[in-house]
Amino acid sequence: MNPSEDKLRGDNWLQRVFYFYVDGFRAMTLGRTLWAIIAIKVVIFFVIVRFIFFPNFLASKADTDEQKADYVRHELVDKSQKAKGERQEAGSDNVSEYSEIESRTMQPITDN
């Protein structure tokens, strides 16, 4: 590249970096094919697979944002209470230890 072409590319370092990569990609032969394969993989992973493995479950359970929030709140509270009831029904010593730790951590801190 002669000095007159360098002036056309700009004096700003950001422009020079940009054109460095543009010229590099333009000169590629095998690299273009590899970048095309990478782009196809990205589309598959982040677009198609998202719809297969992460369906919009809440849309089938509720229509509005408020209903969705109520559904999630209800599921979290029910699961928590059910798990706590199962621990208490088991009658293990872990439940009493958990309750003791929970009661100590719930007490307010006071300065003596």
Secondary structure, 3 states (H helix, E strand, C coil): CCHHHHHHHCCCHHHHHHHHHHHHHHHCCHHHHHHHHHHHHHHHHHHHHHHHHCCCHHHHHCCCHHHHHHHHHHHHHHHHHHHHHHHHHHCCHHHHHHHHHHHHHHCCCCCC
